[in-house]
Amino acid sequence: MIKDGLLTDTSYGNIALLRNQKWYTPETPILEGTRRASLLHNRRILSKPIYLKEILQYSHLSIFNAMIPFGEIIIPVKSISVD
């Protein structure tokens, strides 16, 4: 989902994007999930504003939630349609 040009999350999970071997999650998700909070606390992901117009600067996107472990769903960004 996108709000004011910024990525937030999906309808069923939080997201993180990979850039230069670091995972970043949107700073302003619609729902701050428990797994996201844990990953942030343990510094496995970092929080920052991620603009849709910058999505191609990232290589992969991971979708996760309380039932889907981080890293189980990883999608190459180049395969995502942003139209």
PDB file of N, CA, C and O in Angstrom:
ATOM      1  N   MET A   1       0.841  -1.174   0.000  1.00  0.00           N
ATOM      2  CA  MET A   1       0.000   0.000   0.000  1.00  0.00           C
ATOM      3  C   MET A   1       0.889   1.241   0.000  1.00  0.00           C
ATOM      4  O   MET A   1       2.029   1.225   0.464  1.00  0.00           O
ATOM      5  N   ILE A   2       0.333   2.283  -0.524  1.00  0.00           N
ATOM      6  CA  ILE A   2       1.071   3.538  -0.646  1.00  0.00           C
ATOM      7  C   ILE A   2       0.244   4.659  -0.042  1.00  0.00           C
ATOM      8  O   ILE A   2      -0.956   4.758  -0.294  1.00  0.00           O
ATOM      9  N   LYS A   3       0.879   5.496   0.747  1.00  0.00           N
ATOM     10  CA  LYS A   3       0.212   6.657   1.337  1.00  0.00           C
ATOM     11  C   LYS A   3       1.134   7.860   1.161  1.00  0.00           C
ATOM     12  O   LYS A   3       2.266   7.864   1.643  1.00  0.00           O
ATOM     13  N   ASP A   4       0.637   8.870   0.469  1.00  0.00           N
ATOM     14  CA  ASP A   4       1.408  10.094   0.205  1.00  0.00           C
ATOM     15  C   ASP A   4       2.746   9.789  -0.473  1.00  0.00           C
ATOM     16  O   ASP A   4       3.754  10.431  -0.180  1.00  0.00           O
ATOM     17  N   GLY A   5       2.748   8.807  -1.379  1.00  0.00           N
ATOM     18  CA  GLY A   5       3.951   8.460  -2.112  1.00  0.00           C
ATOM     19  C   GLY A   5       4.913   7.547  -1.376  1.00  0.00           C
ATOM     20  O   GLY A   5       5.941   7.150  -1.924  1.00  0.00           O
ATOM     21  N   LEU A   6       4.582   7.209  -0.130  1.00  0.00           N
ATOM     22  CA  LEU A   6       5.440   6.351   0.683  1.00  0.00           C
ATOM     23  C   LEU A   6       4.871   4.941   0.760  1.00  0.00           C
ATOM     24  O   LEU A   6       3.658   4.760   0.862  1.00  0.00           O
ATOM     25  N   LEU A   7       5.753   3.938   0.712  1.00  0.00           N
ATOM     26  CA  LEU A   7       5.313   2.567   0.926  1.00  0.00           C
ATOM     27  C   LEU A   7       4.934   2.404   2.393  1.00  0.00           C
ATOM     28  O   LEU A   7       5.546   3.017   3.268  1.00  0.00           O
ATOM     29  N   THR A   8       3.930   1.580   2.660  1.00  0.00           N
ATOM     30  CA  THR A   8       3.515   1.332   4.037  1.00  0.00           C
ATOM     31  C   THR A   8       3.651  -0.153   4.357  1.00  0.00           C
ATOM     32  O   THR A   8       4.586  -0.546   5.053  1.00  0.00           O
ATOM     33  N   ASP A   9       2.749  -0.973   3.868  1.00  0.00           N
ATOM     34  CA  ASP A   9       2.754  -2.409   4.087  1.00  0.00           C
ATOM     35  C   ASP A   9       1.786  -3.048   3.108  1.00  0.00           C
ATOM     36  O   ASP A   9       1.320  -2.379   2.186  1.00  0.00           O
ATOM     37  N   THR A  10       1.470  -4.325   3.283  1.00  0.00           N
ATOM     38  CA  THR A  10       0.496  -4.977   2.422  1.00  0.00           C
ATOM     39  C   THR A  10      -0.787  -5.192   3.218  1.00  0.00           C
ATOM     40  O   THR A  10      -0.854  -4.867   4.403  1.00  0.00           O
ATOM     41  N   SER A  11      -1.793  -5.736   2.564  1.00  0.00           N
ATOM     42  CA  SER A  11      -3.061  -5.974   3.256  1.00  0.00           C
ATOM     43  C   SER A  11      -2.958  -7.099   4.277  1.00  0.00           C
ATOM     44  O   SER A  11      -3.829  -7.224   5.138  1.00  0.00           O
ATOM     45  N   TYR A  12      -1.912  -7.919   4.202  1.00  0.00           N
ATOM     46  CA  TYR A  12      -1.801  -9.024   5.156  1.00  0.00           C
ATOM     47  C   TYR A  12      -0.441  -9.125   5.834  1.00  0.00           C
ATOM     48  O   TYR A  12      -0.183 -10.106   6.532  1.00  0.00           O
ATOM     49  N   GLY A  13       0.428  -8.149   5.651  1.00  0.00           N
ATOM     50  CA  GLY A  13       1.712  -8.220   6.331  1.00  0.00           C
ATOM     51  C   GLY A  13       2.549  -6.977   6.156  1.00  0.00           C
ATOM     52  O   GLY A  13       2.263  -6.119   5.322  1.00  0.00           O
ATOM     53  N   ASN A  14       3.585  -6.900   6.959  1.00  0.00           N
ATOM     54  CA  ASN A  14       4.556  -5.824   6.844  1.00  0.00           C
ATOM     55  C   ASN A  14       5.535  -6.174   5.736  1.00  0.00           C
ATOM     56  O   ASN A  14       5.575  -7.311   5.264  1.00  0.00           O
ATOM     57  N   ILE A  15       6.322  -5.193   5.328  1.00  0.00           N
ATOM     58  CA  ILE A  15       7.303  -5.405   4.271  1.00  0.00           C
ATOM     59  C   ILE A  15       8.666  -4.886   4.703  1.00  0.00           C
ATOM     60  O   ILE A  15       8.786  -4.033   5.583  1.00  0.00           O
ATOM     61  N   ALA A  16       9.687  -5.429   4.053  1.00  0.00           N
ATOM     62  CA  ALA A  16      11.049  -4.912   4.173  1.00  0.00           C
ATOM     63  C   ALA A  16      11.676  -5.030   2.799  1.00  0.00           C
ATOM     64  O   ALA A  16      11.389  -5.965   2.051  1.00  0.00           O
ATOM     65  N   LEU A  17      12.527  -4.082   2.473  1.00  0.00           N
ATOM     66  CA  LEU A  17      13.199  -4.078   1.175  1.00  0.00           C
ATOM     67  C   LEU A  17      14.706  -4.133   1.379  1.00  0.00           C
ATOM     68  O   LEU A  17      15.249  -3.525   2.301  1.00  0.00           O
ATOM     69  N   LEU A  18      15.366  -4.876   0.498  1.00  0.00           N
ATOM     70  CA  LEU A  18      16.811  -5.094   0.596  1.00  0.00           C
ATOM     71  C   LEU A  18      17.567  -4.116  -0.291  1.00  0.00           C
ATOM     72  O   LEU A  18      17.269  -3.948  -1.473  1.00  0.00           O
ATOM     73  N   ARG A  19      18.556  -3.478   0.324  1.00  0.00           N
ATOM     74  CA  ARG A  19      19.425  -2.533  -0.418  1.00  0.00           C
ATOM     75  C   ARG A  19      20.807  -2.578   0.230  1.00  0.00           C
ATOM     76  O   ARG A  19      20.948  -2.356   1.433  1.00  0.00           O
ATOM     77  N   ASN A  20      21.818  -2.865  -0.576  1.00  0.00           N
ATOM     78  CA  ASN A  20      23.197  -2.927  -0.076  1.00  0.00           C
ATOM     79  C   ASN A  20      23.331  -3.842   1.138  1.00  0.00           C
ATOM     80  O   ASN A  20      23.978  -3.491   2.125  1.00  0.00           O
ATOM     81  N   GLN A  21      22.719  -5.005   1.054  1.00  0.00           N
ATOM     82  CA  GLN A  21      22.788  -6.055   2.065  1.00  0.00           C
ATOM     83  C   GLN A  21      22.148  -5.672   3.404  1.00  0.00           C
ATOM     84  O   GLN A  21      22.436  -6.294   4.426  1.00  0.00           O
ATOM     85  N   LYS A  22      21.282  -4.652   3.405  1.00  0.00           N
ATOM     86  CA  LYS A  22      20.537  -4.267   4.607  1.00  0.00           C
ATOM     87  C   LYS A  22      19.056  -4.243   4.274  1.00  0.00           C
ATOM     88  O   LYS A  22      18.663  -3.816   3.188  1.00  0.00           O
ATOM     89  N   TRP A  23      18.240  -4.701   5.206  1.00  0.00           N
ATOM     90  CA  TRP A  23      16.790  -4.698   5.042  1.00  0.00           C
ATOM     91  C   TRP A  23      16.199  -3.462   5.704  1.00  0.00           C
ATOM     92  O   TRP A  23      16.532  -3.128   6.842  1.00  0.00           O
ATOM     93  N   TYR A  24      15.310  -2.786   4.965  1.00  0.00           N
ATOM     94  CA  TYR A  24      14.653  -1.577   5.457  1.00  0.00           C
ATOM     95  C   TYR A  24      13.139  -1.781   5.419  1.00  0.00           C
ATOM     96  O   TYR A  24      12.599  -2.328   4.458  1.00  0.00           O
ATOM     97  N   THR A  25      12.473  -1.339   6.468  1.00  0.00           N
ATOM     98  CA  THR A  25      11.021  -1.404   6.531  1.00  0.00           C
ATOM     99  C   THR A  25      10.478   0.027   6.519  1.00  0.00           C
ATOM    100  O   THR A  25      11.114   0.930   7.064  1.00  0.00           O
ATOM    101  N   PRO A  26       9.334   0.239   5.918  1.00  0.00           N
ATOM    102  CA  PRO A  26       8.783   1.597   5.900  1.00  0.00           C
ATOM    103  C   PRO A  26       8.608   2.159   7.312  1.00  0.00           C
ATOM    104  O   PRO A  26       8.165   1.472   8.232  1.00  0.00           O
ATOM    105  N   GLU A  27       8.967   3.413   7.441  1.00  0.00           N
ATOM    106  CA  GLU A  27       8.895   4.102   8.734  1.00  0.00           C
ATOM    107  C   GLU A  27       7.459   4.268   9.231  1.00  0.00           C
ATOM    108  O   GLU A  27       7.220   4.302  10.438  1.00  0.00           O
ATOM    109  N   THR A  28       6.500   4.371   8.298  1.00  0.00           N
ATOM    110  CA  THR A  28       5.116   4.625   8.681  1.00  0.00           C
ATOM    111  C   THR A  28       4.166   3.554   8.133  1.00  0.00           C
ATOM    112  O   THR A  28       3.404   3.816   7.202  1.00  0.00           O
ATOM    113  N   PRO A  29       4.214   2.343   8.713  1.00  0.00           N
ATOM    114  CA  PRO A  29       3.269   1.319   8.256  1.00  0.00           C
ATOM    115  C   PRO A  29       1.862   1.643   8.754  1.00  0.00           C
ATOM    116  O   PRO A  29       1.686   2.402   9.706  1.00  0.00           O
ATOM    117  N   ILE A  30       0.884   1.065   8.105  1.00  0.00           N
ATOM    118  CA  ILE A  30      -0.489   1.239   8.575  1.00  0.00           C
ATOM    119  C   ILE A  30      -0.679   0.465   9.878  1.00  0.00           C
ATOM    120  O   ILE A  30      -1.303   0.955  10.819  1.00  0.00           O
ATOM    121  N   LEU A  31      -0.130  -0.754   9.917  1.00  0.00           N
ATOM    122  CA  LEU A  31      -0.171  -1.569  11.136  1.00  0.00           C
ATOM    123  C   LEU A  31       1.251  -1.932  11.551  1.00  0.00           C
ATOM    124  O   LEU A  31       2.005  -2.509  10.768  1.00  0.00           O
ATOM    125  N   GLU A  32       1.607  -1.597  12.768  1.00  0.00           N
ATOM    126  CA  GLU A  32       2.927  -1.959  13.274  1.00  0.00           C
ATOM    127  C   GLU A  32       2.817  -3.340  13.901  1.00  0.00           C
ATOM    128  O   GLU A  32       2.332  -3.481  15.023  1.00  0.00           O
ATOM    129  N   GLY A  33       3.260  -4.345  13.185  1.00  0.00           N
ATOM    130  CA  GLY A  33       3.128  -5.722  13.629  1.00  0.00           C
ATOM    131  C   GLY A  33       4.112  -6.108  14.718  1.00  0.00           C
ATOM    132  O   GLY A  33       5.124  -5.441  14.934  1.00  0.00           O
ATOM    133  N   THR A  34       3.789  -7.210  15.406  1.00  0.00           N
ATOM    134  CA  THR A  34       4.652  -7.690  16.487  1.00  0.00           C
ATOM    135  C   THR A  34       5.975  -8.231  15.940  1.00  0.00           C
ATOM    136  O   THR A  34       7.028  -8.009  16.539  1.00  0.00           O
ATOM    137  N   ARG A  35       5.928  -8.939  14.806  1.00  0.00           N
ATOM    138  CA  ARG A  35       7.185  -9.448  14.231  1.00  0.00           C
ATOM    139  C   ARG A  35       8.047  -8.286  13.759  1.00  0.00           C
ATOM    140  O   ARG A  35       9.266  -8.309  13.929  1.00  0.00           O
ATOM    141  N   ARG A  36       7.426  -7.273  13.168  1.00  0.00           N
ATOM    142  CA  ARG A  36       8.170  -6.090  12.725  1.00  0.00           C
ATOM    143  C   ARG A  36       8.852  -5.430  13.917  1.00  0.00           C
ATOM    144  O   ARG A  36      10.023  -5.059  13.838  1.00  0.00           O
ATOM    145  N   ALA A  37       8.131  -5.285  15.008  1.00  0.00           N
ATOM    146  CA  ALA A  37       8.693  -4.671  16.220  1.00  0.00           C
ATOM    147  C   ALA A  37       9.887  -5.473  16.734  1.00  0.00           C
ATOM    148  O   ALA A  37      10.897  -4.902  17.145  1.00  0.00           O
ATOM    149  N   SER A  38       9.765  -6.779  16.707  1.00  0.00           N
ATOM    150  CA  SER A  38      10.856  -7.639  17.166  1.00  0.00           C
ATOM    151  C   SER A  38      12.076  -7.527  16.252  1.00  0.00           C
ATOM    152  O   SER A  38      13.208  -7.441  16.729  1.00  0.00           O
ATOM    153  N   LEU A  39      11.845  -7.529  14.944  1.00  0.00           N
ATOM    154  CA  LEU A  39      12.947  -7.397  13.987  1.00  0.00           C
ATOM    155  C   LEU A  39      13.650  -6.045  14.130  1.00  0.00           C
ATOM    156  O   LEU A  39      14.874  -5.964  14.025  1.00  0.00           O
ATOM    157  N   LEU A  40      12.883  -4.999  14.367  1.00  0.00           N
ATOM    158  CA  LEU A  40      13.474  -3.673  14.594  1.00  0.00           C
ATOM    159  C   LEU A  40      14.287  -3.671  15.886  1.00  0.00           C
ATOM    160  O   LEU A  40      15.412  -3.173  15.922  1.00  0.00           O
ATOM    161  N   HIS A  41      13.711  -4.229  16.936  1.00  0.00           N
ATOM    162  CA  HIS A  41      14.389  -4.265  18.239  1.00  0.00           C
ATOM    163  C   HIS A  41      15.724  -5.006  18.146  1.00  0.00           C
ATOM    164  O   HIS A  41      16.716  -4.595  18.747  1.00  0.00           O
ATOM    165  N   ASN A  42      15.735  -6.101  17.387  1.00  0.00           N
ATOM    166  CA  ASN A  42      16.947  -6.904  17.227  1.00  0.00           C
ATOM    167  C   ASN A  42      17.848  -6.428  16.086  1.00  0.00           C
ATOM    168  O   ASN A  42      18.862  -7.054  15.781  1.00  0.00           O
ATOM    169  N   ARG A  43      17.466  -5.320  15.467  1.00  0.00           N
ATOM    170  CA  ARG A  43      18.227  -4.661  14.394  1.00  0.00           C
ATOM    171  C   ARG A  43      18.456  -5.558  13.180  1.00  0.00           C
ATOM    172  O   ARG A  43      19.463  -5.422  12.484  1.00  0.00           O
ATOM    173  N   ARG A  44      17.521  -6.474  12.929  1.00  0.00           N
ATOM    174  CA  ARG A  44      17.578  -7.276  11.701  1.00  0.00           C
ATOM    175  C   ARG A  44      17.030  -6.481  10.528  1.00  0.00           C
ATOM    176  O   ARG A  44      17.372  -6.744   9.375  1.00  0.00           O
ATOM    177  N   ILE A  45      16.170  -5.500  10.829  1.00  0.00           N
ATOM    178  CA  ILE A  45      15.669  -4.559   9.831  1.00  0.00           C
ATOM    179  C   ILE A  45      15.806  -3.160  10.409  1.00  0.00           C
ATOM    180  O   ILE A  45      15.856  -2.974  11.624  1.00  0.00           O
ATOM    181  N   LEU A  46      15.867  -2.192   9.526  1.00  0.00           N
ATOM    182  CA  LEU A  46      15.969  -0.788   9.922  1.00  0.00           C
ATOM    183  C   LEU A  46      14.759  -0.047   9.372  1.00  0.00           C
ATOM    184  O   LEU A  46      14.225  -0.416   8.326  1.00  0.00           O
ATOM    185  N   SER A  47      14.335   0.977  10.059  1.00  0.00           N
ATOM    186  CA  SER A  47      13.166   1.756   9.659  1.00  0.00           C
ATOM    187  C   SER A  47      13.598   3.039   8.955  1.00  0.00           C
ATOM    188  O   SER A  47      14.503   3.740   9.409  1.00  0.00           O
ATOM    189  N   LYS A  48      12.932   3.334   7.836  1.00  0.00           N
ATOM    190  CA  LYS A  48      13.205   4.592   7.126  1.00  0.00           C
ATOM    191  C   LYS A  48      12.062   4.879   6.166  1.00  0.00           C
ATOM    192  O   LYS A  48      11.340   3.955   5.790  1.00  0.00           O
ATOM    193  N   PRO A  49      11.875   6.123   5.760  1.00  0.00           N
ATOM    194  CA  PRO A  49      10.866   6.415   4.738  1.00  0.00           C
ATOM    195  C   PRO A  49      11.296   5.773   3.418  1.00  0.00           C
ATOM    196  O   PRO A  49      12.448   5.902   3.005  1.00  0.00           O
ATOM    197  N   ILE A  50      10.369   5.087   2.766  1.00  0.00           N
ATOM    198  CA  ILE A  50      10.659   4.461   1.480  1.00  0.00           C
ATOM    199  C   ILE A  50       9.614   4.950   0.484  1.00  0.00           C
ATOM    200  O   ILE A  50       8.436   4.604   0.580  1.00  0.00           O
ATOM    201  N   TYR A  51      10.059   5.752  -0.464  1.00  0.00           N
ATOM    202  CA  TYR A  51       9.169   6.309  -1.480  1.00  0.00           C
ATOM    203  C   TYR A  51       8.981   5.322  -2.632  1.00  0.00           C
ATOM    204  O   TYR A  51       9.923   4.641  -3.036  1.00  0.00           O
ATOM    205  N   LEU A  52       7.779   5.254  -3.145  1.00  0.00           N
ATOM    206  CA  LEU A  52       7.495   4.388  -4.283  1.00  0.00           C
ATOM    207  C   LEU A  52       8.434   4.694  -5.440  1.00  0.00           C
ATOM    208  O   LEU A  52       8.903   3.774  -6.110  1.00  0.00           O
ATOM    209  N   LYS A  53       8.719   5.973  -5.687  1.00  0.00           N
ATOM    210  CA  LYS A  53       9.577   6.360  -6.810  1.00  0.00           C
ATOM    211  C   LYS A  53      11.009   5.847  -6.646  1.00  0.00           C
ATOM    212  O   LYS A  53      11.777   5.851  -7.608  1.00  0.00           O
ATOM    213  N   GLU A  54      11.378   5.404  -5.434  1.00  0.00           N
ATOM    214  CA  GLU A  54      12.725   4.899  -5.176  1.00  0.00           C
ATOM    215  C   GLU A  54      12.790   3.367  -5.122  1.00  0.00           C
ATOM    216  O   GLU A  54      13.851   2.807  -4.845  1.00  0.00           O
ATOM    217  N   ILE A  55      11.680   2.691  -5.379  1.00  0.00           N
ATOM    218  CA  ILE A  55      11.614   1.240  -5.172  1.00  0.00           C
ATOM    219  C   ILE A  55      12.656   0.483  -5.993  1.00  0.00           C
ATOM    220  O   ILE A  55      13.140  -0.559  -5.552  1.00  0.00           O
ATOM    221  N   LEU A  56      13.009   0.979  -7.168  1.00  0.00           N
ATOM    222  CA  LEU A  56      13.986   0.273  -7.999  1.00  0.00           C
ATOM    223  C   LEU A  56      15.417   0.393  -7.472  1.00  0.00           C
ATOM    224  O   LEU A  56      16.330  -0.215  -8.030  1.00  0.00           O
ATOM    225  N   GLN A  57      15.618   1.157  -6.420  1.00  0.00           N
ATOM    226  CA  GLN A  57      16.921   1.226  -5.761  1.00  0.00           C
ATOM    227  C   GLN A  57      17.136   0.030  -4.834  1.00  0.00           C
ATOM    228  O   GLN A  57      18.229  -0.164  -4.303  1.00  0.00           O
ATOM    229  N   TYR A  58      16.089  -0.767  -4.644  1.00  0.00           N
ATOM    230  CA  TYR A  58      16.136  -1.952  -3.794  1.00  0.00           C
ATOM    231  C   TYR A  58      16.102  -3.191  -4.683  1.00  0.00           C
ATOM    232  O   TYR A  58      15.561  -3.152  -5.788  1.00  0.00           O
ATOM    233  N   SER A  59      16.675  -4.279  -4.203  1.00  0.00           N
ATOM    234  CA  SER A  59      16.731  -5.491  -5.026  1.00  0.00           C
ATOM    235  C   SER A  59      15.609  -6.479  -4.723  1.00  0.00           C
ATOM    236  O   SER A  59      15.113  -7.140  -5.636  1.00  0.00           O
ATOM    237  N   HIS A  60      15.201  -6.593  -3.462  1.00  0.00           N
ATOM    238  CA  HIS A  60      14.195  -7.582  -3.075  1.00  0.00           C
ATOM    239  C   HIS A  60      13.234  -7.004  -2.037  1.00  0.00           C
ATOM    240  O   HIS A  60      13.547  -6.053  -1.320  1.00  0.00           O
ATOM    241  N   LEU A  61      12.055  -7.616  -1.990  1.00  0.00           N
ATOM    242  CA  LEU A  61      11.030  -7.231  -1.023  1.00  0.00           C
ATOM    243  C   LEU A  61      10.610  -8.481  -0.260  1.00  0.00           C
ATOM    244  O   LEU A  61      10.367  -9.529  -0.860  1.00  0.00           O
ATOM    245  N   SER A  62      10.527  -8.371   1.048  1.00  0.00           N
ATOM    246  CA  SER A  62      10.063  -9.482   1.884  1.00  0.00           C
ATOM    247  C   SER A  62       8.741  -9.084   2.532  1.00  0.00           C
ATOM    248  O   SER A  62       8.580  -7.963   3.014  1.00  0.00           O
ATOM    249  N   ILE A  63       7.800 -10.023   2.534  1.00  0.00           N
ATOM    250  CA  ILE A  63       6.511  -9.829   3.208  1.00  0.00           C
ATOM    251  C   ILE A  63       6.497 -10.760   4.414  1.00  0.00           C
ATOM    252  O   ILE A  63       6.845 -11.935   4.296  1.00  0.00           O
ATOM    253  N   PHE A  64       6.100 -10.243   5.569  1.00  0.00           N
ATOM    254  CA  PHE A  64       6.089 -11.043   6.789  1.00  0.00           C
ATOM    255  C   PHE A  64       5.001 -10.556   7.737  1.00  0.00           C
ATOM    256  O   PHE A  64       4.540  -9.419   7.648  1.00  0.00           O
ATOM    257  N   ASN A  65       4.608 -11.428   8.630  1.00  0.00           N
ATOM    258  CA  ASN A  65       3.667 -11.077   9.695  1.00  0.00           C
ATOM    259  C   ASN A  65       3.857 -12.059  10.850  1.00  0.00           C
ATOM    260  O   ASN A  65       4.844 -12.794  10.875  1.00  0.00           O
ATOM    261  N   ALA A  66       2.948 -12.081  11.784  1.00  0.00           N
ATOM    262  CA  ALA A  66       3.096 -12.965  12.948  1.00  0.00           C
ATOM    263  C   ALA A  66       3.097 -14.439  12.551  1.00  0.00           C
ATOM    264  O   ALA A  66       3.678 -15.263  13.258  1.00  0.00           O
ATOM    265  N   MET A  67       2.466 -14.781  11.449  1.00  0.00           N
ATOM    266  CA  MET A  67       2.381 -16.170  11.008  1.00  0.00           C
ATOM    267  C   MET A  67       3.361 -16.513   9.881  1.00  0.00           C
ATOM    268  O   MET A  67       3.610 -17.689   9.620  1.00  0.00           O
ATOM    269  N   ILE A  68       3.914 -15.504   9.218  1.00  0.00           N
ATOM    270  CA  ILE A  68       4.867 -15.712   8.122  1.00  0.00           C
ATOM    271  C   ILE A  68       6.226 -15.180   8.574  1.00  0.00           C
ATOM    272  O   ILE A  68       6.389 -13.971   8.738  1.00  0.00           O
ATOM    273  N   PRO A  69       7.209 -16.071   8.777  1.00  0.00           N
ATOM    274  CA  PRO A  69       8.515 -15.623   9.228  1.00  0.00           C
ATOM    275  C   PRO A  69       9.202 -14.686   8.222  1.00  0.00           C
ATOM    276  O   PRO A  69       9.024 -14.812   7.010  1.00  0.00           O
ATOM    277  N   PHE A  70       9.974 -13.766   8.749  1.00  0.00           N
ATOM    278  CA  PHE A  70      10.758 -12.864   7.917  1.00  0.00           C
ATOM    279  C   PHE A  70      11.702 -13.699   7.061  1.00  0.00           C
ATOM    280  O   PHE A  70      12.405 -14.570   7.575  1.00  0.00           O
ATOM    281  N   GLY A  71      11.720 -13.436   5.757  1.00  0.00           N
ATOM    282  CA  GLY A  71      12.583 -14.141   4.834  1.00  0.00           C
ATOM    283  C   GLY A  71      11.929 -15.316   4.136  1.00  0.00           C
ATOM    284  O   GLY A  71      12.496 -15.868   3.193  1.00  0.00           O
ATOM    285  N   GLU A  72      10.740 -15.710   4.584  1.00  0.00           N
ATOM    286  CA  GLU A  72      10.055 -16.825   3.926  1.00  0.00           C
ATOM    287  C   GLU A  72       9.514 -16.425   2.560  1.00  0.00           C
ATOM    288  O   GLU A  72       9.556 -17.216   1.618  1.00  0.00           O
ATOM    289  N   ILE A  73       9.008 -15.206   2.447  1.00  0.00           N
ATOM    290  CA  ILE A  73       8.515 -14.686   1.171  1.00  0.00           C
ATOM    291  C   ILE A  73       9.434 -13.547   0.745  1.00  0.00           C
ATOM    292  O   ILE A  73       9.443 -12.475   1.350  1.00  0.00           O
ATOM    293  N   ILE A  74      10.200 -13.800  -0.300  1.00  0.00           N
ATOM    294  CA  ILE A  74      11.106 -12.780  -0.848  1.00  0.00           C
ATOM    295  C   ILE A  74      10.865 -12.692  -2.351  1.00  0.00           C
ATOM    296  O   ILE A  74      10.909 -13.695  -3.064  1.00  0.00           O
ATOM    297  N   ILE A  75      10.612 -11.482  -2.812  1.00  0.00           N
ATOM    298  CA  ILE A  75      10.268 -11.238  -4.210  1.00  0.00           C
ATOM    299  C   ILE A  75      11.281 -10.260  -4.803  1.00  0.00           C
ATOM    300  O   ILE A  75      11.564  -9.230  -4.191  1.00  0.00           O
ATOM    301  N   PRO A  76      11.833 -10.560  -5.981  1.00  0.00           N
ATOM    302  CA  PRO A  76      12.695  -9.577  -6.639  1.00  0.00           C
ATOM    303  C   PRO A  76      11.888  -8.324  -6.979  1.00  0.00           C
ATOM    304  O   PRO A  76      10.800  -8.425  -7.545  1.00  0.00           O
ATOM    305  N   VAL A  77      12.402  -7.168  -6.645  1.00  0.00           N
ATOM    306  CA  VAL A  77      11.695  -5.904  -6.897  1.00  0.00           C
ATOM    307  C   VAL A  77      11.416  -5.729  -8.386  1.00  0.00           C
ATOM    308  O   VAL A  77      10.368  -5.199  -8.754  1.00  0.00           O
ATOM    309  N   LYS A  78      12.327  -6.161  -9.242  1.00  0.00           N
ATOM    310  CA  LYS A  78      12.127  -5.984 -10.689  1.00  0.00           C
ATOM    311  C   LYS A  78      10.923  -6.731 -11.208  1.00  0.00           C
ATOM    312  O   LYS A  78      10.464  -6.449 -12.315  1.00  0.00           O
ATOM    313  N   SER A  79      10.383  -7.690 -10.436  1.00  0.00           N
ATOM    314  CA  SER A  79       9.202  -8.439 -10.876  1.00  0.00           C
ATOM    315  C   SER A  79       7.896  -7.806 -10.388  1.00  0.00           C
ATOM    316  O   SER A  79       6.812  -8.317 -10.673  1.00  0.00           O
ATOM    317  N   ILE A  80       8.000  -6.704  -9.658  1.00  0.00           N
ATOM    318  CA  ILE A  80       6.817  -6.015  -9.116  1.00  0.00           C
ATOM    319  C   ILE A  80       6.355  -4.939 -10.079  1.00  0.00           C
ATOM    320  O   ILE A  80       7.157  -4.117 -10.524  1.00  0.00           O
ATOM    321  N   SER A  81       5.079  -4.934 -10.404  1.00  0.00           N
ATOM    322  CA  SER A  81       4.514  -3.891 -11.256  1.00  0.00           C
ATOM    323  C   SER A  81       4.076  -2.720 -10.373  1.00  0.00           C
ATOM    324  O   SER A  81       3.308  -2.913  -9.432  1.00  0.00           O
ATOM    325  N   VAL A  82       4.547  -1.535 -10.661  1.00  0.00           N
ATOM    326  CA  VAL A  82       4.218  -0.364  -9.850  1.00  0.00           C
ATOM    327  C   VAL A  82       3.314   0.619 -10.611  1.00  0.00           C
ATOM    328  O   VAL A  82       3.190   1.777 -10.214  1.00  0.00           O
ATOM    329  N   ASP A  83       2.699   0.173 -11.677  1.00  0.00           N
ATOM    330  CA  ASP A  83       1.811   1.043 -12.466  1.00  0.00           C
ATOM    331  C   ASP A  83       0.485   1.243 -11.789  1.00  0.00           C
ATOM    332  O   ASP A  83      -0.378   1.946 -12.315  1.00  0.00           O
TER     333      ASP A  83
END
